[in-house]
């Protein structure tokens, strides 16, 4: 158990997810009116919102790399699907990290012990992050959130593009559909209908068009699902931050091909100097599922061929991480390989 925790922490540390540089100011930097002027065809930059009142840096606790956020929380099963697009070309942004967090059915947030949120300090429910796949998609399994006094029902999210840029916003839902869900599950959602409207909510009163997610029944999980397209700054690829620039001085990591993959996929990379290389695969629940060491590789282009089935791995999405060690130190980059549907 300890080795699993250590490997997960190593993954987070060397991929920059435990760095203080991920912490960004939570205040609005400019108004929604200004933000929605940033458009490119059908793409509109997602409005910036506060991360409060109960933000918690998801990277401080290694349990948060996961797709199922429920832990022991009860509520209507809820599948959250998001597609991340780059503003410059309206193309999917792959390999970016998406954090989400929201309250439970009774309006409580994990991680805090406040007068209106008593007894939740140290808890981790209903928070997590994933990396976008080749289609710019992430998916979470959770419960439908409740509401609390002064706020309409909502979900917080952060799209972490690089060590120098992240977009923070919130999503909400159709009021009639949401309150019908509460009414149909009144034994769970005992507070009843959400009394707030968009205009009475201090976040969405100045506009919510690009933050209104779908809300539809999903018989496959016995609950509901939601979908929201989110446009952030970028051009359909990961931005280059400090960590990426440092790694680029020593090696480049290509996108696996084909991607999505079926039976086999190839991971290309190029070394600037002679190096030892470690390739590691992580599941979307943060578990190390495969690792291989390659010693004394020469300068130039290289490829690693992966056959997941032969490795005893399920056909699903994985984060692949390449760590390169040479005379200059150890450098690491990550990307996501997407399974064919």
N, C-alpha and C positions, 0 to 999 in steps of 0.2 A: 504493500500500500504506500509506504514511504517513497519507494523508487518511482511510483506513478506520479506522486505529488512533485517530486524533484524534477522529473522530466517535463512535466507541464510547466513548472516555474522556469526552467531553463528556456523552454520554448517562448514563454512570454517575455523573459528578460532580454534574450538576444534578438527578438523581433521588435523590440522597442515598446512593447505594450505595458511595461511597468515603469516607463520613463515619465518623469514629471513634466516633460514637454507635451504630453497628451492633455494636460489640464488647460482648459481655455476659459476666458472670462465668460460668465453666464449671462451678462447683461445684453440687451439688444444693441447691436451696433448701428443699426439704421432702421428706418420705418419700413413697414410692409409696402407702402406705396412706392418707395424708392426701389425696393427689392424686386417687385413684380415687373419693373421696367426692364430688368435684365432678362431678355428672352432671345431665343434662337429658334425660329419656326414654331413648332409645337411645344418646345421646352421652355419652362419658366422656373427660375431659381426659387428653391423652397424658401419661404419666409423664415427668418431667424427668430427663435423664441427662447425664453428663459429655460434653464435646466432644472429650476427649483419647483416646489419648495423643498424637495427631498432628493437632491442630486447625490449620487454616490459614484465615485470613480470605479467603473467596473474592472479596471485593470489591476486594482490593488488586491483583489482576491482571485486566486487562480481557478475557482470553481465556475467562473462566469463564461468560459468558452463552452457553450452548450446550446442545443437547439430546443430542449424541453426545459421550461423555466418554472414549472409548477411546484416542484418539491412536494409538500404535503397539502398545498392549498386546494380547496374545493371551489367549484364554480362551473359555469357552462364551458365545455371544451372550446377552445378558440385557436384557430390557425392564422398567424399573421404572415402575410407575404408582401415583400417590398421589392421594387425594381429600382436600381440606382442608375441614373443617366448623367452624362457629362454635358454641361451647358453648351460647350463650344461646338459639338457636332451631334448632340442628341443620341449618342451611341451608349450602349451599356458600359458601366464602369465595373470592371472585374477586379478581384483581389483587394477590394476595400473593405474595411471593418465597419459593421453596423451594430451599434449598441441599442437595446431597447429596455425600458423599465416602466412599470405602471403599478397602480395600487391594486389591492385584492378586492374581493367582492364587497367588503365592508368599508372600503376607502382608506385602508392602511398601507403604508409603504414599509418595506423591509429596510433595516439598517439604521433606524433612528428611534430615539425615545424622547418624544416631545409631548407637551400637554394634550395636543390633538392627535398624537400618533404614539400612544404609550406602549411600552413593552416590546418594541420592535428592534432595538439595538442589537447588533451582532447577527441578525437574520439576513438571509440572502435570497429569499423567494422573489420570483417574478422580475428577475433581472438577468441579462445575458447578452452575448454578442456572437456574431457569425461573420464569415467572410463571403463576399458576393462571388457567385460562380461565373461561368463564361457568358451567361445571359444577363449578368448584373443582378441576379436574384438572391435573396435570402429568405428563409422561412423559419418561423418559430412556432412551437406548440406551447400554449399557455391557457389561461382562463379569461373569459371576458371580464374586463375591469368594472368595478362599481364606481361610485361617485362620492364626493365629500363636499361639505358645505363651502360654497364660494367658487367651485369649479365644475364645469361640465365634464362628463366622462371623456377621458383622453388617454393617449399613450405617448410617452416621451421617446425620442430617438436621437441618436447622434450618428452621423456618417463621418468616420475618421478616414480621410483620404490620404494624409501623409503626416509627418511629424510637424508640419508647419500649417496645416489647414484641416479643420473639421467643421461640419455643418450641424447645428443643433436646432431641433424643431419638435413639433408635436402633431399628432393626428387626432381627429375626432370622427363622429359617425352621424348618420341620418337620425334625427331625433325620434321620429315616429317608430322606425325599425328598432332602435335601441330600447325605447320604453316598452315596446311590444315584447322584446326579449326578456326584460325584467319582469313584466307581468306574467309571462308564460312560465317563469321560473321563480315565482314569489317565495317559495320555501327556502331558496338559496339567497336571493337578493331581497332581504327583509326590509330594507330602507325604502323600497318601492320605486316609483318613477323618478327619474332625474328631473328636478324642477328648473334647471338652468336652460337658457336659450343661448344661441351664438352671440346675440347682441348683449346679453347680460354677463357673459363670460369675459374676464379682463384680458384673456389671451386672444380669443377669436372674434372679439367685438369689432376689430378693425379689418376683418377679412378672414375667410377660411376656405376659399375656393380650391386652393392647391393643397389643402391639408385634410380634405374630406375624403375619407377612405370608404370603400365599399363595405357592405355588411350583408352577407348572404348565408343561408343555411348550408351546412355541409354534413350530409348523411354519413359520410365515411368516418367521421369522428363523433357523430352524435351531438353536434353542436353547430358552430358558425365559423366562417372564415372571412378575412378582410384582405384587401389589396390596395396598395398605394404606390404610385410612381413618384419618385423623388429626384429632382434635378439639383445637382451640386456643381460647384466650380470644377472645371476639368474638361478633358477632351476624349472621354471614353477610355481612359487608362489611368493607372495610379500616378498621383503626383510624386515628384521627386523631393523628398525631405532630407534632413541632415544624415540620417542613418543610411538612406539609400545612396546618397552621394559618396559617403565613405566607402560603402561596399563596392560601388562602381569603379573605384580606383584600383580594385583588385580582381574583380570578376563581374560578369554579367550573367543573369539568369533569364532564360527565355521561357515563353509559355509552352507548356506541353502540347504535343500534336500527335494524333488528332485530338481536338478538344471541342466538344465532348468526346470522351473516349469510350470504347467498347471492350474488346478483349485485350488490347495492347495500346500503350502510349509511350512516347519518347520525350524525355526532358533534356533540352539543349542548354549548354552553358559554355562560357569562354573564360579562360584563366589568363590573367595578365602576366603571372609568373608561376613557376613550379610550386605546387600546393598539395596539401592533403585535403580531401573532400569527404564530407559526411552528408548523405541524403537521408532525410527523415520524413515519414508520412505521419500525419496526425488526423484522427477522425474529427468530425465536427463537434464531438463531445470532449475534445481536448486530450484524447488518449493517444499515446505513441503506439502505432500499429506496425511500423516497419522501419528499419534503419540499415544502411549499408555504408561501409567505409572504403574509400578508394585512396590508396597511398601514392605519393610521389607522382602525381599527374603532371604532365608537361604543359608548358605554355601553349595556348591555342584553343581550338574548338573541341568540345567533347559532347557526348550524348550518353544518357542512361536510359535503357529500355526497361519499362515496367510492364509486367503481366500480372495484374492484381489477383486474378483467379488462381494462378499458380502459387501466389503468396498466401493463399487462403483468405483473401480479403473480399468482402462483399462489393458489389458494383454500386458504389455511391461516391459522393463528393469527398475529396480529401484536401487538406492543406499540405503542400510539399515544401520542405525547407532545405535549403542548401547552405551548409556551413563550410567556409573555406579558411584554412589555416596555412600561413606562410611566414616568412621572416618579418612581415609587417604586423602580424597579429591574426585574430580570428574575426571573420566578417560573415554576416548571415542575411539572406533574403528569403521571402516566402511568396508563394503563389497558390492558387486554387486550381485543382484538376476536377473537371466536371464529368459526371457519368452520363452516358446516353440514356434517355428515357425509354 
